[in-house]
Amino acid sequence: MAKYSKESQNKVEKAMHEEKHGQLKSGRSGKKVTNPKQAIAIGLSEARKEGAKVPPKKKAAKKSAGRKKSAGRKKSAGRKKSR
């Protein structure tokens, strides 16, 4: 069974075409889209809004609350500056 419907494939194809010709713009900032992966994401997003068959977005990984402390570099106590 297909993951993506024909409608969603057409949306992505249209977005890729616009990106290649410099006509595709991002939603919020309105800047030109230059990355093909971003064009695909925009096409899939538009297809989702219209109700086409598209798998749901992947959830972003949650950041852990506490950061691990790295060992870092120790200052060497024995060094002296030569003058």
Secondary structure by P-SEA (a helix, b strand, c coil): cccccaaaaaaaaaaaaaaaaccccccccccccccaaaaaaaaaaaaaaaccccccccccbbbbcbbbbcccccccccccccc
